[in-house]
Amino acid sequence: MNMHRPEAGPLSGIRVIELGQYISGPYAAKLLADLGADVVKVEAPDGDPMRRWEGNGTMSPQFAAYNRGKRAVTLDLKSESGLAELLELARTADVLIENFRPGVAARLGFGPEALHALNPRLITCSITGFGADGPYAKRPAYDTVISAVGAMYSQVVPAETLRPLGPAFSDLLSGMSASQAVLAALHARDARDGSGDGEHLEVSMVGSLIDFLTEAASTYLETGQVAGPDSRPRRAQAYACVGSDGRAFVIHMSVPEKFWVGLVGVLETPTLASDPRFSSREARVRNYDELDVELKAITERMPRQHWLDRLAAADIPHGPLNTVADLFDDPQIASMGLVEEIVGPDGAALRVPAPSTRFHRSGRPELRAAPRLGADNGAVLGGFENRGGEHRADTHGDGAERTAAASAPTIEGTTA
């Protein structure tokens, strides 16, 4: 059965307006598009800055990743005509997502109060770096800053390393939090006999990060213990090893004693079992660094595949330590259908990661490439009155409609 249809998915029929730039807002809307929502991305005439992250200046790989499955229009939201057209879009929308700094949307005339006066059923979602109030609220917020303030780097970067680390943790987590909140708000609205009003949602990047670090945060608040990069691997009894061929893999023993017993058998090193440093789980937690050295010394004697085969036979949790390039050659990933081929913006075949969730009844929409700048101006905005001639038909042959205000500046004060 083909589960992928143009009009499919649990959010089919839901219209989302995205006023997003960079990652957090666009990623939230992309997740909703993957579920079947009709997402209209509204960009300034010169486009989302993520388009220019790298590549040809209009369709960076990063922009393509966060904006697939959407339609795209260009509006100068600092102009009266641009604001009027945005408000027309909002009249019939279910959701509007933005990631400007606090107060910017209201100052420009499309804050939640103004939007809800136009469309009481509209759900508005604001993603900010540090929330609406507080000493940091009005600061520009990018992932590196939030990941530092929110203690994420302290959990993944050794103190002696002192450098930012990818991926964009707080951007992605706040996007996920926003999409989850939108889904809950849609349910709450429509569960009221279909006559319920929408509401305004506030999602902060730093709050989403703290929520993600719930184990480290809760442990500190309860016990005063400060977690670091090796705190969880130590408790989880997780180790990274390297075979004689230089290829790495991981082992995760968790709590069950059977995994330790099985590992000793796989390694054929009975002295480990009799070593008092490793005689119990708590002993292994205390002496994590010593056991790490022992395991590395043993596993470097044989190639990785030797150990992977033996670990699999013994039913011990393990896996290859893949790079991104390795990931898409992994037979398990291939068997799960987590990569799909779509038609790219230039008409060529393009491989993309597929959504991780399968809906066996409602299915999901066919994946579509990220849109070119202004590609849907005519289809989406063409019926509005009072356009004032601002938008022109496409004369560039690439599906993108240009605007007379092409040099208008990007709205100041967006978060990442």
C-alpha positions as CSV (number, residue, x, y, z in Angstrom):
1,M,0.0,0.0,0.0
2,N,1.4,3.4,-1.0
3,M,1.2,5.5,2.2
4,H,2.6,8.7,0.5
5,R,-0.1,10.8,-1.3
6,P,0.0,14.5,-2.2
7,E,-2.9,15.2,0.1
8,A,-2.3,12.9,3.1
9,G,-1.2,13.0,6.7
10,P,-2.9,13.7,10.0
11,L,-2.6,17.5,9.5
12,S,-4.1,17.5,6.0
13,G,-6.3,20.6,5.7
14,I,-4.4,22.6,8.3
15,R,-2.9,25.9,7.1
16,V,0.3,27.1,8.7
17,I,1.9,30.5,8.1
18,E,5.6,30.5,8.9
19,L,7.5,33.8,9.6
20,G,10.7,32.0,10.3
21,Q,14.4,32.5,9.7
22,Y,17.4,30.3,10.2
23,I,16.4,27.2,12.1
24,S,14.0,27.2,15.0
25,G,10.9,28.6,13.3
26,P,11.5,26.9,10.0
27,Y,12.2,23.5,11.6
28,A,9.0,23.7,13.6
29,A,7.0,24.4,10.5
30,K,8.9,21.7,8.5
31,L,7.8,19.1,11.1
32,L,4.2,20.2,10.6
33,A,4.6,20.0,6.8
34,D,5.9,16.4,7.2
35,L,2.6,15.6,8.9
36,G,0.6,17.0,6.0
37,A,0.0,20.7,6.9
38,D,0.0,23.2,4.1
39,V,2.9,25.5,5.2
40,V,3.3,28.9,3.6
41,K,6.7,30.3,4.3
42,V,6.7,34.1,4.3
43,E,10.1,35.6,3.5
44,A,11.5,39.1,3.1
45,P,12.1,40.0,-0.5
46,D,15.8,39.1,-0.1
47,G,14.9,35.8,1.5
48,D,15.6,33.8,4.6
49,P,19.4,34.4,5.4
50,M,19.7,30.6,5.6
51,R,19.4,30.5,1.9
52,R,22.8,32.1,1.8
53,W,24.5,29.9,4.4
54,E,26.5,28.3,1.6
55,G,26.2,27.3,-2.0
56,N,24.7,29.4,-4.8
57,G,23.1,32.0,-2.5
58,T,19.5,31.0,-3.0
59,M,19.2,27.3,-1.9
60,S,21.9,26.3,0.6
61,P,21.8,22.6,1.7
62,Q,21.0,23.8,5.2
63,F,18.0,25.9,4.0
64,A,16.8,22.9,1.9
65,A,16.9,20.7,5.0
66,Y,14.7,22.9,7.2
67,N,12.2,24.1,4.5
68,R,11.1,21.1,2.5
69,G,7.4,20.6,1.8
70,K,6.5,24.2,2.0
71,R,5.2,26.9,-0.3
72,A,7.0,30.2,-0.4
73,V,5.9,33.8,-0.8
74,T,7.8,37.1,-0.4
75,L,6.4,40.1,1.5
76,D,7.9,43.3,2.8
77,L,6.4,43.3,6.2
78,K,7.6,46.8,6.9
79,S,5.3,48.1,4.1
80,E,1.6,48.7,4.4
81,S,0.8,46.4,1.5
82,G,3.0,43.6,2.8
83,L,1.4,43.8,6.2
84,A,-2.1,43.9,4.6
85,E,-1.3,40.7,2.7
86,L,0.0,38.9,5.7
87,L,-3.1,39.8,7.6
88,E,-5.2,38.4,4.8
89,L,-3.2,35.1,5.0
90,A,-3.8,35.0,8.7
91,R,-7.6,35.3,8.3
92,T,-7.9,31.8,7.0
93,A,-4.9,30.2,8.7
94,D,-4.9,27.7,11.6
95,V,-1.4,28.4,12.9
96,L,1.2,31.2,12.6
97,I,4.8,30.6,13.8
98,E,7.4,33.3,14.1
99,N,10.8,33.5,15.7
100,F,11.4,37.3,16.0
101,R,12.8,38.9,19.2
102,P,10.1,39.7,21.7
103,G,7.9,42.7,20.7
104,V,9.0,42.9,17.1
105,A,5.9,41.3,15.7
106,A,3.6,43.5,17.7
107,R,5.5,46.6,16.7
108,L,5.1,45.8,13.0
109,G,1.4,45.2,13.4
110,F,1.1,41.4,13.6
111,G,1.4,40.6,17.2
112,P,-0.9,37.9,18.7
113,E,-3.5,40.3,19.9
114,A,-4.0,41.8,16.4
115,L,-4.0,38.4,14.8
116,H,-6.5,36.9,17.2
117,A,-8.8,39.9,16.6
118,L,-8.8,39.0,12.9
119,N,-9.1,35.3,13.4
120,P,-10.1,34.0,16.9
121,R,-9.3,30.4,15.9
122,L,-5.7,31.2,15.0
123,I,-3.0,29.6,17.0
124,T,0.1,31.8,17.2
125,C,3.5,30.5,18.3
126,S,6.4,32.7,19.2
127,I,9.9,31.2,19.5
128,T,12.4,33.3,21.3
129,G,15.9,32.8,22.6
130,F,15.3,33.7,26.3
131,G,11.5,34.2,26.6
132,A,9.5,37.4,26.7
133,D,10.9,38.9,29.9
134,G,14.1,39.0,31.9
135,P,17.6,40.6,31.5
136,Y,18.5,38.6,28.4
137,A,15.1,38.7,26.6
138,K,15.9,41.4,24.0
139,R,19.3,40.0,23.1
140,P,20.0,38.4,19.7
141,A,19.8,34.6,20.2
142,Y,21.7,32.1,18.2
143,D,22.2,28.5,19.1
144,T,25.8,28.8,20.3
145,V,24.8,31.4,22.8
146,I,21.8,29.4,24.1
147,S,23.7,26.2,24.2
148,A,26.3,27.9,26.4
149,V,23.9,29.7,28.7
150,G,21.6,26.6,28.9
151,A,24.5,24.4,30.0
152,M,24.3,22.1,27.0
153,Y,28.0,22.5,26.2
154,S,28.9,21.6,29.8
155,Q,27.2,18.2,29.1
156,V,28.9,17.4,25.9
157,V,32.2,19.3,25.7
158,P,35.1,18.5,28.1
159,A,36.1,21.6,30.0
160,E,39.6,21.5,28.5
161,T,38.2,21.6,24.9
162,L,36.5,25.0,25.2
163,R,34.9,25.3,21.8
164,P,31.4,25.4,20.5
165,L,30.0,22.1,19.2
166,G,27.4,21.1,16.6
167,P,24.6,20.3,15.9
168,A,22.3,23.3,16.6
169,F,20.9,21.8,19.8
170,S,18.7,24.6,21.1
171,D,17.4,25.6,17.6
172,L,16.3,22.0,16.9
173,L,14.9,21.3,20.3
174,S,12.9,24.6,20.4
175,G,11.5,23.8,16.9
176,M,10.4,20.4,18.2
177,S,8.9,21.9,21.3
178,A,7.0,24.4,19.2
179,S,5.6,21.8,16.9
180,Q,4.5,19.7,19.9
181,A,2.8,22.7,21.5
182,V,1.0,23.6,18.2
183,L,-0.3,20.0,18.0
184,A,-1.6,20.2,21.5
185,A,-3.2,23.6,20.9
186,L,-4.9,22.4,17.7
187,H,-6.4,19.5,19.7
188,A,-7.5,21.7,22.5
189,R,-9.2,24.1,20.0
190,D,-10.9,21.5,17.9
191,A,-11.9,19.3,20.9
192,R,-14.3,22.1,22.0
193,D,-17.0,21.0,19.5
194,G,-15.0,22.6,16.7
195,S,-15.9,26.1,18.0
196,G,-13.0,26.8,20.3
197,D,-10.7,29.7,20.0
198,G,-7.0,29.5,19.3
199,E,-4.4,30.7,21.7
200,H,-0.9,32.2,21.9
201,L,2.1,29.9,22.6
202,E,5.5,31.0,23.9
203,V,8.5,28.7,23.4
204,S,12.0,29.7,24.4
205,M,15.2,28.1,23.1
206,V,16.8,28.1,26.5
207,G,13.7,26.6,28.1
208,S,13.5,23.8,25.5
209,L,17.2,23.1,26.2
210,I,16.6,22.8,30.0
211,D,13.6,20.6,29.4
212,F,15.9,18.3,27.2
213,L,18.5,18.3,30.0
214,T,15.8,17.1,32.5
215,E,18.0,14.4,34.0
216,A,21.0,16.6,34.7
217,A,18.8,19.5,35.8
218,S,16.6,17.5,38.1
219,T,19.5,15.6,39.6
220,Y,21.3,18.9,40.5
221,L,18.1,20.5,42.0
222,E,17.5,17.4,44.1
223,T,21.0,16.4,45.1
224,G,23.4,19.2,44.2
225,Q,25.4,16.9,42.0
226,V,26.7,18.7,38.9
227,A,26.7,16.5,35.8
228,G,29.5,16.7,33.2
229,P,30.2,15.1,29.9
230,D,31.0,11.7,31.3
231,S,28.4,11.6,34.1
232,R,25.7,9.7,32.1
233,P,28.1,7.4,30.2
234,R,29.6,6.4,33.5
235,R,26.2,5.6,35.1
236,A,25.0,4.0,31.8
237,Q,28.1,1.9,31.6
238,A,28.6,3.0,28.0
239,Y,32.0,2.7,26.3
240,A,33.6,3.6,23.0
241,C,36.2,1.2,21.6
242,V,38.3,1.0,18.5
243,G,39.2,-2.1,16.6
244,S,42.6,-2.9,15.1
245,D,41.5,-1.4,11.8
246,G,40.9,2.0,13.5
247,R,37.1,1.7,13.2
248,A,35.1,2.6,16.3
249,F,32.1,1.1,18.0
250,V,30.2,1.5,21.2
251,I,28.9,-0.8,24.0
252,H,26.2,0.1,26.4
253,M,25.6,-2.3,29.4
254,S,23.2,-0.2,31.5
255,V,22.0,-2.0,34.7
256,P,21.5,-5.7,33.9
257,E,24.4,-7.8,35.1
258,K,23.9,-10.2,32.2
259,F,25.5,-7.7,29.8
260,W,28.7,-7.5,31.8
261,V,28.9,-11.3,32.1
262,G,28.3,-11.5,28.4
263,L,30.9,-8.9,27.6
264,V,33.5,-10.7,29.6
265,G,32.8,-13.8,27.6
266,V,33.0,-12.0,24.3
267,L,36.3,-10.5,25.2
268,E,37.6,-13.9,26.4
269,T,39.3,-12.1,29.3
270,P,38.2,-13.8,32.5
271,T,40.6,-11.7,34.6
272,L,38.1,-8.8,34.1
273,A,35.5,-10.8,36.0
274,S,37.8,-11.4,39.0
275,D,39.2,-7.9,39.1
276,P,37.9,-6.3,42.3
277,R,37.7,-2.9,40.5
278,F,34.9,-4.3,38.3
279,S,33.3,-6.8,40.6
280,S,29.9,-5.0,40.7
281,R,28.0,-2.4,38.7
282,E,28.8,0.3,41.4
283,A,32.5,-0.7,41.3
284,R,32.5,-0.3,37.5
285,V,30.8,3.1,37.8
286,R,33.5,4.2,40.3
287,N,36.3,2.8,38.2
288,Y,34.8,3.8,34.8
289,D,38.1,5.4,33.5
290,E,40.1,2.3,34.4
291,L,37.6,-0.1,32.7
292,D,37.6,2.2,29.7
293,V,41.4,1.8,29.4
294,E,41.1,-2.0,29.8
295,L,38.4,-2.3,27.1
296,K,40.3,-0.2,24.6
297,A,43.4,-2.3,25.1
298,I,41.6,-5.5,24.5
299,T,39.5,-4.4,21.5
300,E,42.4,-2.9,19.6
301,R,43.7,-6.4,19.0
302,M,41.1,-7.4,16.4
303,P,39.2,-5.5,13.7
304,R,35.8,-3.9,14.5
305,Q,33.7,-6.4,12.6
306,H,35.1,-9.2,14.7
307,W,33.8,-7.6,17.8
308,L,30.5,-6.5,16.3
309,D,29.8,-10.1,15.2
310,R,30.6,-11.5,18.7
311,L,28.6,-8.8,20.5
312,A,25.6,-9.5,18.3
313,A,25.8,-13.2,18.9
314,A,25.9,-12.5,22.7
315,D,23.0,-10.1,22.5
316,I,24.9,-7.2,24.1
317,P,23.8,-3.7,23.2
318,H,26.3,-2.3,20.7
319,G,26.7,-0.5,17.4
320,P,29.2,1.0,15.0
321,L,30.2,4.6,15.7
322,N,29.0,6.0,12.3
323,T,29.9,9.2,10.6
324,V,27.1,10.9,8.6
325,A,28.6,9.2,5.5
326,D,28.6,5.8,7.2
327,L,25.0,6.3,8.4
328,F,23.4,6.2,5.0
329,D,25.4,3.0,4.0
330,D,24.3,1.2,7.2
331,P,22.0,-1.7,6.2
332,Q,19.6,-1.0,9.1
333,I,19.0,2.5,8.0
334,A,18.5,1.4,4.4
335,S,16.0,-1.3,5.5
336,M,13.9,1.3,7.4
337,G,13.2,3.5,4.5
338,L,14.8,6.5,6.2
339,V,16.1,7.9,3.0
340,E,13.9,8.9,0.1
341,E,14.6,10.2,-3.4
342,I,12.6,13.3,-4.4
343,V,12.8,15.9,-7.3
344,G,15.1,18.7,-6.3
345,P,14.5,22.4,-7.0
346,D,16.5,22.1,-10.2
347,G,14.6,19.0,-11.4
348,A,17.4,16.6,-10.6
349,A,17.0,13.6,-8.3
350,L,17.7,14.5,-4.6
351,R,18.2,12.1,-1.7
352,V,16.8,13.4,1.6
353,P,16.2,12.0,5.1
354,A,12.6,10.7,5.4
355,P,10.3,11.4,8.4
356,S,11.0,8.9,11.2
357,T,7.3,8.3,12.1
358,R,4.9,6.1,10.0
359,F,1.2,6.6,10.1
360,H,-0.4,3.4,8.9
361,R,-3.9,4.7,8.4
362,S,-3.6,8.4,7.5
363,G,-0.2,8.1,5.7
364,R,1.8,11.2,5.0
365,P,2.3,13.5,2.0
366,E,4.9,12.9,-0.6
367,L,8.1,14.8,0.2
368,R,8.7,17.9,-1.8
369,A,11.9,19.9,-2.1
370,A,12.3,23.3,-0.4
371,P,10.7,26.1,-2.5
372,R,12.6,28.7,-4.4
373,L,12.3,32.3,-3.2
374,G,8.8,33.6,-3.9
375,A,7.8,30.5,-5.9
376,D,4.2,30.7,-4.8
377,N,3.5,34.4,-4.8
378,G,1.0,34.1,-7.7
379,A,-0.8,31.1,-6.3
380,V,-1.0,32.2,-2.7
381,L,-1.2,36.0,-3.0
382,G,-2.8,36.4,-6.5
383,G,-6.3,36.8,-5.3
384,F,-5.8,39.5,-2.7
385,E,-7.0,43.0,-3.3
386,N,-5.1,46.2,-2.6
387,R,-1.9,44.7,-3.9
388,G,-0.7,48.0,-5.3
389,G,1.3,46.3,-8.0
390,E,4.0,45.3,-5.6
391,H,4.4,41.8,-6.8
392,R,5.4,41.0,-10.3
393,A,5.0,37.8,-12.4
394,D,8.0,35.5,-12.7
395,T,10.3,36.7,-15.5
396,H,13.4,34.8,-14.4
397,G,12.4,31.3,-15.6
398,D,13.3,29.6,-12.3
399,G,9.8,29.6,-10.7
400,A,10.6,32.5,-8.3
401,E,8.6,35.7,-8.4
402,R,10.5,38.8,-7.7
403,T,9.1,41.9,-6.0
404,A,9.6,45.6,-6.6
405,A,10.8,45.9,-3.1
406,A,13.6,43.4,-3.6
407,S,16.1,45.6,-1.8
408,A,14.0,45.9,1.3
409,P,15.9,44.9,4.5
410,T,15.3,41.8,6.5
411,I,13.2,42.4,9.6
412,E,15.6,43.3,12.4
413,G,15.6,41.3,15.5
414,T,15.1,37.7,14.6
415,T,16.3,34.8,16.6
416,A,18.1,31.8,15.1
